[in-house]
Amino acid sequence: MPELVELQKECEEQGVELLLLSLDVVLPRGSVDSARALQEFVEDRGWDARVALFDGDFQALSERFGVRSTPTTIAFDAAGERVDRAVGPPGLPGYRRMLKKALGD
C-alpha cells in the first residue's frame, strides 16, 4: 500500500485521481464500524490516500472483474474500460506501468 500512496501523489501532479478500494479490512475484535477502522488504519500510518471500503457483494464483484485473490489491482481508463490488471503486488514500477496504460501513454 505505501507504493500506491506514492503513486497517488504522482497522479495528483498529472490531474489524475486514484481511488484505493479495500476488500479485506482486518478489524480488531468487537469493531463494528469497518469504514471508520479503515480510515484509522490509513491515518495511523500517516498515509494521505483516498481509500474506500467495498461492502457489497464480493462474489458479484469477483465474477465481474475476475478477482480471485487479494491484492488484485485493476486499472481503468477515463472511459471506464479495463486496461490492465495485476494479481499480487506489482510494486511501484508495475503501478506506474498500469497508470501509463490507463492514461493511454
ABEGO torsion letter per residue (X at the ends): XAAAAAAAAAAAAAGBBBBBBBABBBBBBGBABAAAAAAAAAAAAGBBBBBBBBABBAAAAAAAAGBABOBBBBBBBAAGBBABBBBEBAEAAAAAAAAAAAAGX
